[in-house]
Amino acid sequence: MSANASTDAALDTGAKTDLAALRITQRGAKFASYGGGAEGIVVFIHGYLDSPAEWREVIQNLNRPGWEMVAVELRSGGDLRPAATLEAYSRQVRDVLAEVRGRLEIPVVIVGHSMGGQVAELVAEQEPDHLLGLVLIVPAPLRGYPVSDEQLDAFARRARVKDPAAIAKAKTAMAVQLEPKRLGRLVDATLATPTAEAIAALNAWTSGHPRGNDSSRVTAPTLIVVSDDKFFNRQLLKQEVAKRFRDAQLVDVPGTGHWPHVENPKSVAEILDRFISRVSERAPTARRGPQIEREAILSASIESVSTLRQIDQWFFGEYLPKWVSIGGSTVADPSGILKFWGVPMHAASIHLTKWLDTPKAVLGLLAANHGPLKALGYARTCVLDRRITVYNDDAASIDVIWSRRRADGAEVQRLAVHFEARRSEDGWRVISLASKLTSENSLDQVWRHSRGRLVAQAEAVGRPD
């Protein structure tokens, strides 16, 4: 699968069906990821009433081999105090970073737009040892954007609007150039935001965080992207944002309004690419690449770490979106799964246990999986837990808990699956799988390991009375 096709599967078509392969951390933070490698992570944080989908075209246009791109979905934790909401958002981003990075010391560039800029700064302050740079795109000042009670009421009324035409009109007024498909993604993101969430976010970005009253604690290079936005205009960003940072530069994307990354994603991607190259060259050697010091792979070679990242991208970045796209469509060609499932393949699933010796038999298993799910309104899959084990550069296993859901988020099936994968001349292929229905959130609760019990029994047998 091409890079763009993989990105499309994870980030295309708007908030309703977009993010079908959304992953979820054990603490419940949701994110989409693309790419892989140990060179670095770029984390993207969306703004008020937006979604991870708004980063789609920027990610497509970024050329960063060995880097993982992560777009986080923000949701408040229920505490309606503005500072607490921003802190809840920042914890979600850090939770996602911990999930993606594991125990590897991988450097990160944090990118935030509008309200996401406030969140990005709070995250950056907590990542001094890993932070290469911070990018704020038309950001809301961290100390907030004071508005009158009348203005706040007007914003709140808009947050409750669920008429697509009215939302599109408001979005268009804040932009300079928005193609219909891009406008559609913004409208869908607003429609998908619950009213309570929209009000919490509104109070958060307008009231800000107390940290915004002081100089920023971020010492890493900071890039502030300005535009023709009439709301967070150039002068405001110079005075209220840029002056707070020790090492800040401004770059202009003229001809765009409030969403430069949506209105002109190619230019924003080029700006990001140059910035990442610059901060990578300036960074200490220790921050440029991973420290291969991970409990699970203490004895692994650099090649094994590369294999781990490669499998992660192949399986979660390419295979999962393909499986989801076939399952959620009546017109998708199911034979595309044969680029991921090998022939022959052994299945010990909830549907059958046998060797599948022909492409037809393998596709029959896919149909047996998808048929009941489609009848239940299946639309997307969330990853509740996952584990990749690399045996060598040509053999690995993947354990995962799938939460299969309807478009409204209701779960229709939870399944734990063990995959064995091997590399052939055609690339990685699944050669066997075993699955079971579960209600658990953790793989450790699903797969019962007997080693400790058997050892204890053996000791008891040999122990004198």
Secondary structure, DSSP 8 states (H G I E B T S, - for coil): --HHHHHHHHH-S-TTTS-TT-EE-TT--EEEEEE--SSEEEEEE--TT--GGGGHHHHHH---TTEEEEEEE----S--SHHHHHHHHHHHHHHHHHHHHTTS---EEEEEETHHHHHHHHHHHT-TTTEEEEEEES---TT-----HHHHHHHHHHHT---HHHHHHHHHHH-S---HHHHHHHHHHHHHS-HHHHHHHHHHHHH--GGGGS--S--S-EEEEE-S-SSS-HHHHHHHTGGG-SSEEEEE-TT--S-HHHHSHHHHHHHHHHHHHHHHHHS-HHHHS-----GGGTT--HHHHHHHHHHHIIIIIIIHHHHHHHHT-SSS-GGGGGGTEEEEEEEESSS-EEEE-SHHHHHHHHHHHHHHHHHTTEEEEEEEEEEEEEEETTEEEEEEEEEEEETTS-EEEEEEEEEEEEEETTEEEEEEEEEEE---S-HHHHS---HHHHHHHHHHHHS--
